[in-house]
Amino acid sequence: MWFFARDPVRDFPFELSPDPPEGGPPGPWVLHRGRKKATGSPVSIFVYDVKPGADEQTQVAKAAFKRLKTLRHPNILAYIDGLETDKCLHVVTEAVTPLGMYLKERAEAGGLKELELSWGLHQIVKALSFLVNDCSLIHNNICMAAVFVDRAGEWKLGGLDYMYSAQGNGGGPPRKGVPELEQYDPPELADGSGRAVREKWSADMWRLGCLIWEVFNGPLPRAAALRNPGKIPKSLVPHYCELVGANPKVRPNPARFLQNCRAPGGFMNNRFVETNLFLEEIQIKEPAEKQKFFQELSKSLDSFPEDFCRHRVLPQLLTAFEFGNAGAVVLTPLFKVGKFLNAEEYQQKIIPVVVKMFSSTDRAMRIRLLQQMEQFIQYLDEPTVNTQIFPHVVHGFLDTNPAIREQTVKSMLLLAPKLNEANLNVELMKHFARLQAKDEQGPIRCNTTVCLGKIGSYLSANTRHRVLTSAFSRATKDPFAPSRVAGVLGFAATHNLYSMNDCAHKILPVLCGLTMDPEKSVRDQAFKAIRSFLSKLESVSEDPTQLAEVEKDVHAASSPGMGGAAASWAGWAVTGVSSLTSKLIRAHPTAAPAEPNIPQRPTPEGLPALAPTLVPATSTTSGHWETQEESTDTAEDSSAADRWDDEDWGSLEEAESVLAQQEDWSTGGQASRGGQTSNVDPKSPESDWSSWEAEGSWEQGWQEPSPPEPPPEGTRLASEYNWGGSEPSDKGDPFAAMSARREAGTQLRPDSWGDDNWEGLETESRQGKAELARKKREERRREMEAKRAEKKAAKGPMKLGTRKLD
């Protein structure tokens, strides 16, 4: 029977890269790039070929192999695996690059910052302190060739070939036999008399001074060059001079050298070093310290190296979210670091965390995700958006916090292109209809109209026909003036989606009514829109053959390209809601009930301040709702963003109960043909949502109990016209159930526009509010007394001390 010897190199789980070697420390070792066969992960492989007659070098290499295998420290080259045969030695370590090559590559790319150099030297000195003070070992080979850099920019100490014990065990230092290394020996070693008194770390600290000189000035030509500091920073020069002093006795211990450099004003006293030191001990830090650290981290990331952010900061951020309950505070630095990743890395590292964050019930987490959605939306695919993100986002439409509702509306502009048919044309339209009809915040109603105009091109042709005209017509009847302007601009932005018949019979009658609006900004936009639609009708009248070209988009399928016009017609109608809503919440913890007797076209003078922050009137006149952030609002927004956890946001479970308490706002009568309202039974939001596609219409609009003055005899009211067309629709208007159903005698409280003095307006309306609250309390008290009396009469008297069993 024949036995074949196995080749240990072939069976080794690591293989060398075909690329040429990267060099290595002076001596017999050669550094190669390699990879693990099973996973393909990169590694570095130090190879030593055993040569005949080089027994001394072989013993040195084997000793280095053993030292590296047994020494474990974050700042010492990490050993992974090794192979020892009669012909060679293979030492596998983490993937690293020699410091000399790393500095050369970075110099070609613009050079290293002092922050990076300070932390790199800090790591080498810390490794040296570990060897000298904890292990009583002398490295005996500190130089540029003994330092390596990993992919995160961390400096690692290697070159352990000539290490020996400081206690004299195992003999003295081994002979190097490499001329290039002798220039790093301190001057006292050349004195054979041995009269120089020195500490055990003196020689290594001299070599550390040589390393510092080479880092800032390049390769050391001769020992005499150490007298000129050259490009060494001034804050480091005094400590450098201590290292290269002629007297070995005064050279500091590595631990004291670190302490001196970390003193105020020292070379290693900076934000980058402090961040790295905190990350090294983050597992033992208190939760409050971690929260503060992550809050301040995003400010410093711009000045930190890209590799450090990707490979050092990012893993800690992901770990803090997964296991440390860091919450929303990690979002800002997480997305900032995500900019350094390519698409594949982003999908693997960031997207799974983002998807998990959307399922969180933490309101601060949710609102920050919505605010920063623009940074990661391009990495989300459609199945993920529709199945894992959108179902959680829609809860924001029901939230009692206006800031979350507003951000949820805005986020739909980014999510709409990725939503499927059911989510976009059914679910989203249901929520938009409810917000536009029932939300007590005028700015949110206005932004809902703006968003609908921007995403109109993504809707199906059938949904566009049933929704857009009714939605924008309703917006023109909103008591909030910017909402009326948004309705007009919505018609103008989606003009290509309407048939000529709809333009003549549905849109122009609505716009003509706005030419008598109390607000001049509304009148101006109405006249512009009327001229635009009349121009189209006139062109088709002159040349009927143009009808097909003009109406080509009416029945076209949804197309992202059709949204170009809508993207430029309006910005967000209201800005700063997120920063100022908390003030309203603290002042009014629950939504204020609707006030009665609000006219359909309220005058500006009588508007109380309900909305948090509004767009200046000049932006509506120009026809563009541009986002305008005042400097004070920006500062307040940034400060409020850091206090999300301190705000009294309430709970998501309160949404339904709060909505039920707002029946005087969300319920009411439906206008009759004669313009009079009739009382109907109030319905709960749940009943509205379950029957939203079968009842009512967007066209119900904002109506008043009675017209301000009777129309001339023979005049037909606008409500008498059949705006839905001559043919009845088989499918009910999907926004029917979302129309406002107000009780007789009650309707919306008007919102103010263009006034920032909220406190003054609140003071003016304080008496009216107090009187209204008093009347409601009295009415509620009488109802409760009547109910108690009914129960008492039905059950009869009860004996004292006994319990009546049903």
N, C-alpha and C positions, 0 to 999 in steps of 0.2 A: 504494500500500500504506500502510495506517495503522499507526502504532506507538503503543501506549499506555504511558505512564510507570508504572512499578511504585511502589507506595506502600511506602517502607522501613519505616514504622511497622507496617504490616499484615504485612509479611514478617518482622518482628523475632520471634525465637524465644521472647520473653517477653511476657506480657500483664499489664496492670494489673488489680488486683482492683476489683470494683464498690464496695467499701467506701470510705467517705470517707477522705481522706488523713490520715496520722498527724502531720502537721506536718513539722518538720525544723529544721535549724539556722537561726538568724537570717540572712536574706538571701533570695536568689532561689530557692533550692532547695525543692522540696516532696517529702516522703517519702510513697510509696505502697506498699501491700502488693501483691505480684504472685506469679506462678507461672510455671514453665517449661511451655510448651505440650506438649512431648513427654512429660514425666514427671509433671507436676503438682506438683513439689517447690516449696516456698515460697521466695520471694526478696523482697528489698526493692529498690525502684526509685526513685531520686532523679531528679526531673524538673525541668528548667529550660526555661521558655518564653522564646524570644528576643522581645524587645519593641523596637519602633523607638525610637531615641534613647537606648538603654541600652547603648551600646557598651562602656563601662568595665565594667559588671557582666557583660556577655557575655564579655569577656576574662578576668575573674576566674573565671567559671564554667568556661571552657575550660581555664584553668591548673589548676584543681582536678581536672578530669577527667583531665588528663595526669598530675598528681602521683599520684592514687589508682591509676591504671593501672600506674604504674612502681614504686611502693613496695610491697614485700612484707614483712610482719612479722606474727607471730602476734597482736600486740596492736594492729594497725592494721586498720581496716575492710577486709575482703577483697573485692577487685574480681573480678567474674565476667564481665561483658560490658558493652558500651556501644553507644550509637547517637548519631551526631551528624548533624544535618540543618540546613538553613537556618532552620527554625522552632523546633527544640527540641533539647535534649540529654537523653539517657536514660543513667543510670549504674546498672547492676544489681550489687548486692552480696549477700552472705549475708543471710538473714533476721534483722533486728535490730529493736529497739525503742528509742526515745530514752530516755536515762537518767532524765530528769524524769518521763516517763510510767511507767517501770518502778518507780521509787521510790514513786510515788503508788499504783500497784496493790498493791505489796507492803505499804505502810503500811495499806491497807484490810484486807489479809489477816493483819495482825499485825506487820508491820515486818520489816526485814532484821536479821540478826544481825551483830555486829561482825566475825565471821569472814568473812562475805561481803563486807562493806565493806573489810576489810583487804586481801583478795585483789583486789578491784576496783581500789582505789587503787594497789596494787602493779603491776597491769597497765598502768595509765595512765602511771605514772612510768617504767616500763620502756620503754614506747613513746616517751616523751619523751627518755629517755636514748639510745635508738637514733637518733632524729632529730638530736639535738644533737651527740653524741659520734662517731657513726659516719657520719652523712650531712652534718654541718655545716649543718643546716637549722633555722630558727626557725619553730615552729608558728604563733605569733602569734594563736592563737584558742582557747586552753585555757579551756573553760567548760562548764557543764552541758549546753548544747545541742550541743556537739561530741563528746559521749560517747554510745555506743550499747551495748546489751546483747543478746547472742545468746540462743538458746534454752537453752544450758547455763549461763547466768548469767555468761558471760565478758564483761568490759568491753572495748570496742574504741574506739580513738581515730579520729575522723573530722574533718569540718570543715576540710579542707585548703585552703580558698579563699584565705586570706591568708598562706600560707607563702612564705618567701623564704630566700635563701641567707645564711648567717652570714658568708661570705667577701666579700660585697659584689658578687658576680656577678649581673648582671641588674637592678641598681638596688636601691633601698631597699624597705622594706615597702610593700605596696599600701595605698591608702586604703580604709578599711572603709566609711565612709558609713552605718553602722548605729548609731544612738545606744545601743541596748541593749548593744552590745559595748564601748563606750568605758569603762564603769564598771569593766571588768576590766583596764584599762591601769594599769601601775605609776605611782607619783607622779613618778618621774624623767622620764617622757615629757612631762609637763606643763611641765617646766622647759626652756624653749627655749634656755637658755644653753649647754646641753651640758656643764656643768661636772661633772656626776655621772659618776664612773668606775664602769663596770659590766662584768660578764662577758657573754658571748654568751647565756648561759642565764638571766640575771637576770630578764628580763621574763616569760619563760615560767614560771619558778618562782614569781613573784608570782601569776600567774594560777592556778597549781596550788594555792596557798594559798586563793585565792577558791573554787576548785572544792571543796576539802576543807570549807570553811566551809558551802557550799551543800548538800553531801551530808548533813551532820549537822544543819543548822539551817534548811534551806529556801532559797528564792530570796534573793539578796543585795540588800537594799534600797538600800544606798549603801556606799561604800568605808569610811566611818568605822565601820561595824558590824564590821569585821574585828578591831577592838581587843578585842572581847569573844568569847572562844572559844565560849561557849554550851555546846552539848552535845558538843563534841569530847572524845573520851576523854582522860583524864589522861596516859596513856602516849604520846599523840600531840601533846599541847599544846606541849612544848618544841621539837619539830621544826617544828610549824606556825608558831610564833613566828619561827623563823629565816626562813621563807618570806616572811612579810609584814612583815619588818623594813624600816625606812626606808632603811637603807644597802644598796644593791644589791650591793656588793662581798662582803658576808658571806653572801649567799644561796647555799646549797650546790648543787653539781652534782647532777643527778638520780641519778647512780650513787652518790654519797656519801650522798644522802638515803635511798636504799634500804638502804645499808649501816647507817646509823644506826638506821633503823626495824627492821632485822632483828637488832639486837643483843639480848642476853639481856634479857628484860623489855620489849622494844620492842613497838610496836603490831602489827607484821607478823611477830612471832616466835610463831607458833602452829602447831598441827597441820594446819590447813586449808591454810595457805600452803605448808608443807613438803610436803604431799601433792601439791599442784598442781605445785610445782617438780620433784618426783620424776617425775611423769607426763610433764612436758615433756621430760625427758631419759631416759625409761625405755628407749629403744632402745639407748642406749650403756651401760646399767648392767650390772654383772656378774650372772650367774644367782643367786649367793648373796644379793646385795642385793635382787633382785626377790623371791626367796622370803621374805626377812624382811619386805619391804614388804607383800606380800599377806597374810602372817600377822597383821600388826598393823593392816591396813586395816579389817577387819570391826569392830574395837572403836570406830573413829571414825566409821563411816558413819551412826550414829544422830544425830550432831550436825551432819552435813553437809546442805546443801540438797538437796531432792529432785531438782530439775532438774539439778544438778551430778552427782548419782549416775547419773541415767538417761543423760545425754548425754556425760558426760566420763569417769566411772569405768567404766561398762558396756562401752563399746567397747574400752577398754584391757584389761579382764578377758577379753573374747572373743578379742582379739588375742594375749594372753599364752597362752591355752590352745591356740589354733590353731597359732601359729608359735613360741611361746617355751618350750614344754615346761614350763609352770609346774606342771602336774599337779594333784593334789588340793587344793593350797593355795588355788586360786582358787574352790573350791566354796562355801565359807562366805560370802565377800563377794558372789559371783555370785547366790546365792539371796536374800541380803539386799537387793540392788539390785532383784532381780526382783519384790519386793513393790510397787515403785513403778510397775510396768508394767500396762497393761490386758491383757485376754485375748488380743487380736490381736497386740500387741507381744510378749507372752510366747511365743506360738506361733512368731513369726517369728525371734526372737533367742535365746531360751533353750532351747526344746525341741530344735532340731537339735543343739546342743552337748551336751545331756543324753543324747540317744540315742547320740551318738558316744562319750561317756564310758563308757557301759555296756559297750561292746565293749573297753574297756581291760583289760589284764592287771595293771595296777597295783593291788595289794590296798588300799592306802590310799585310792585313788580309789573303788574299789568299795564299801568299807565306809562311806565318808562319803556316797556316793549313797544307800545303803540307809538310813542314819540320818536323812537329810533328805528322804526320798521324800515325806513328807507335804506338803512345801511345793510340789511340782510335779505330784503325781499327778492333780489335777483337770484339768490341761491336756493330759493324754495321752489320745489316743483309743484305742479297742480294737484296731484293726489294728496300730497302732504298738506297743502293749504285747505283743501276741501274736507278732508277727513280728520285732521288733527289740530288745525289752527282755527279755521272759521267757526266751528261749533263752540269754541271757547270765547272767541272774540265777540260773538253776537250777544253774549251776556252783558256786555257793556252798554247796549242800547237800553237795558232795563235798569241800569245802575242809578241809585239815588244821587250820586255825585255828578254834578254837571260837567266837571272837567273830564271824567271818564267817558261820559256820553259824547262829548265834543270830540275827543281824540278817537273814539271808535268810529264816528262819522268820517273823520278825515282819513283814517286808515283804509276805508273802503276804496278810496281813489287808487291805492296801491294794490289792494287785493282783487279788485274787480276784474282785471284782465286774466286772472288765474282761477276765477270761480266757475263752477260748472253751471249748467242750465237751471237746475233746481235751486241752487243757493243764490244765484244772481237774480233770476227773473221771478222767483217766488219768495224765498225766505228774506232776502235783503229788501225787496220792495215792500214787504209787509212791515218791516221795522221802519223803513223810511217814511211810509205813510203814517204810522203812529207818531213818529217824532214830529213830522210837519204839522199834524193836526192837534196833538195833545201836549207837546212838551211846553213846560211853563217858561223856559228860557228862550227869549226871542232870538238871540244869537245862534242857538243850536237849531232852531227852525230855519233860520236863514242859511246856515251852513249846510243843512240837509238839502235845501233847494240847490245851492251851489254845487254840491257833490253830485246830485242827480243830473245836473246839466253836463258835468264833466264826464260821467260814465255812461251817458245816454247812448253813445255809439256802440257800447258793448252789449246793450240789451238786444233781445230778439226783436224782429220786426213786429210781431204781434204784441209784445209787451210795450214797445215804444208807442204803438198806436193807442193802446188802452191807458197808458200811464202819463206820458209826458205832457200832453195838453191839459189833462185834468190836474196834474200836480202843479204846473206853473200857473194855471188859472187860480187854483186855491192860494198859491203864494201871493198873488196880486191882491188878495182880500185880507191878508194878514194885517193886524193892527200895528205890527212892527215894521216901520218904514223900510229898513234895509231888506227885509224879506220881500217886500213888494218890488223893490229894485231888482233883487235876485231873480224873481219870477219873470220880469221883463227881459232881463239879460239871458235867462234860460231859454226863452222863446227865440231870442236873436242867435244864440250860440248853436241851437239845434234846428235852425230854419230849414236845412236841407232834409230833415226827417219828416216833414209834413207835406201832405198833398195840397194842391192848390184849393181844393174844396174846403179842407180844414182851415187853411189860412183865411179864406174869405168868410166862412160861416162860424168858426169857433175862436180863432185867435184875434183877428182884428176887432170884433166887438168887445172883447175883454180889454185890449189895449186902448181902444177909444175911451172906455170908461175911466182909464187912468189919466187921461189928459186934464181932468179936473181934480186930481189928487192934491191934498193940502201940501204935500212935500214937493218942492221944486225939483229935487233930484229924481223923484219918481216920474214927474211930468216930462223932464228932459229925456230920460231913457225911453219913455213911452213914445214920444214923438220920433225919436231916432228909429225905434223898431217899426213903427207904423210906416215910415218912409221906406224902410227896407222891404217890408212885405208888399207894400203897394207897388214898388218898383218891379218886384218879381211878377206880380199879377198883371201889371201893365205890359211887361215884356211878353208874357204868354198870350195876352189878349191881342197884341200886335202881330205875333207870329205863333199861332197854335201848334206849329210843328215842334216848338221848343218844349212842349209839355213833357214829353218822355225824358228829355235830357234833364229838365229841372227836377223831375220826380224819380230819378234813377236810384236815389238812396232810400226812398220811402219804404220799399219792400225788400231792400237788400238785407242780407244776413249781417249779424253783428261783425264789426271789423274794427280793430284797434286803430287803423289809419284814419277812420272817420272822426276820431276824437281830437284831431289836431286843432280845429277851430275852438272847441270847448276848452282846450288846455290853456288858451291864452285870453279867453274872454273875461275871466274873473279869478281873483285869488280868494283866500278865505275871508268871509265877510267880517269876522270878528277875531281879534287877536288877543292873546294874553289871558284867555279864559282859565288856563291851567294854573296861572300864577295868582289870580285874584279870586278864584272861586272859593278858596278856603276861607276868605274873609266872610263871604256870604253864608257859608256853612256854619261858621262860628256864630254869626249874628242871627241866622235863621236855620236852626238845625234841621227842620223839616220844611218841605216845599210849602210856600205860602198858598192859601186857598185863593180861588179866583174871586175877583171883585166884580160886582154887578154893574150893569149899565155902561158898557164900553161901546162907543160908536164904531161903526165899520171903518170909517176913515178918521182916526183920532188926530186931533191937532197936536203939534209938538209941545205946546205950552203945558198941556195937562198930563204929560207922561211921567209917572214915577220911575225911579231908577231900579230896574229889576235885573238887567243884564250886567255882567261884570265889567266888560271892556268892549268898546265898540269901535268900528272903523271911523275915522274922521269923515265928515260930510263931503269933503273935497274928493275923496276916492270914489264915492258913488257918482258924483257929477261927471267925472272923467270916464266912467264906464269900466273901471278896473278895480276889483277888490284886492288891492295889494296888501300884503302882510306888513304892517307897520308896527315895529316894536320900539317903544320909547326906551331910553337908557335906564330909566327907573324901573320899567317893567322887566327889562332884561335882568337887571340885578336882582329884582325880587323873585323872578322866575328861577334863577340859579340858586338863590338861597332857599327857596321853597322846595326845589328838587332834592336838596339835602335833608329836608325835614319831612319826607313823606311818612316815615314811620311815626312821627309825632302828631300827625294830623288825626283828627277824629273823623275817620272816613265812614264810620258805621259798618254795616255788614251787608253782604250780598243778599242775605235772606230777608232783609227788610224791604227789598224792592217791591214785592207784591203788596205788602201791607201799606206802604207809602202811597202806591198807585191807587189803592182802594180808598185812601183818605182824600184823594184828590178828585172825587166824583163830581164836585161842583165845577171842576175845570174840564175833566175828560168826558162828561156826559152832558146832554142837553137836548133841546128840541130840534126837529128838522123843519126847515122852512117850507111853508105851503106855497101853492101857486100864487096866491095873492100877496106874498111877501110876509105873512104872519107866521109866527112860530107856534107850534103845538107841543104840549108836554108829552113826553114819553118816559117809560120806565127806564131808570139808569141801568146800564149793563156793566158788568165787571170787565176788566181788561182781558180776562181769560176768554169770556164769551166773544169779545171783539176779535181776538186772535184766531179762535177756532172757526169763525165765519167771515174772515176778512175778505174772502174772494166772492162771497155771495150777497153781501149787503152793501147798500149805500154807494157812494161815489166820491172820488176826489173833488167832484164839482160842487159838493155841498158848501165848501168854502167857509168863510167867516161871515156870519149874518147877524143882523141886529133884530131886536124884538119887533120894531116897527120902523118904517121909513121915516127919515127926518121931516119930509113934507110930502103930501100926496102928489102923485104924478098928474099931468094934464089928462083930461078926459080922452079916452080912446087910445091912450099910449099903452103899449104892451111892455110889461116888465121883463127884465133879462131872465128871470127865473121861469118865464113862461115859454121860452124857446127850448126846443129839443136839441141840446148841445151834443147829444150822443149820436146824432144821425137819424135818418129816416127809418133805417132798418133796425129792429131790436137785436141786441147782441145775445148770442147763445151763452156766452160766458160772462158772468157778472164782473163788474169793475173790481179788480183786486184790491183797490184802496178804499172800498166802500165802508168797511167796518171801522176804518181808522179815522173817519170824519168825526169832527167834534160834535158830541151830543150833550148840549148844555141844558140844564134845567131852566124852566121859565124864570126870567128875571135875573139870571146869572150869566156871565160870560167872562172872557179873558181880561186880565189886568194889562193895560198897555205897557209897552217897554219904551224906555228912553233911548235916544239916539244922539251921539255926539256930545255927551256931557260927562265929564269925568268927576264932577263934584257929587259923589254918591251920598256923602254924609249930609250935605245940605238938602238934597232932594228927599232923603229919608226923613229929615226933621220936618220938612214941609208937609209930608203925607202922614206924619205920626198920629195926628188926631183922628184922621179918617180910618186908619188901620185899627187904632184902639177902639173906636166906636164899633167898627165891624166885628172885631174880636169879642167885644162885650155882648153884642147881639147874638152871635153864634153860641157863646157860652150859655146865655139865657135860654136859647132855643134847645140846646142840647140837654140842659137841666130839666126843662119841662118834658122833653121826650122820655128821659130816664124815669122821672116821677110817674108818668103815665104808664110806662111798662111795668114798673113795680106794683102799681095799683092793680093793673090787670092780673098779674101773677097772684097777688094776694087774694083777689076776689075769686079766682079760679080754684085755688087750692084750699081756701078756707082757713080759719084760725088754727094755730098750732099750740099745743100745751107746752108750758115752760118745762124744760128739762127732758123733753121727749123728742124723738126724731120720727118724722113721718116717712113711712116706707111706701114707695110707689108700687 
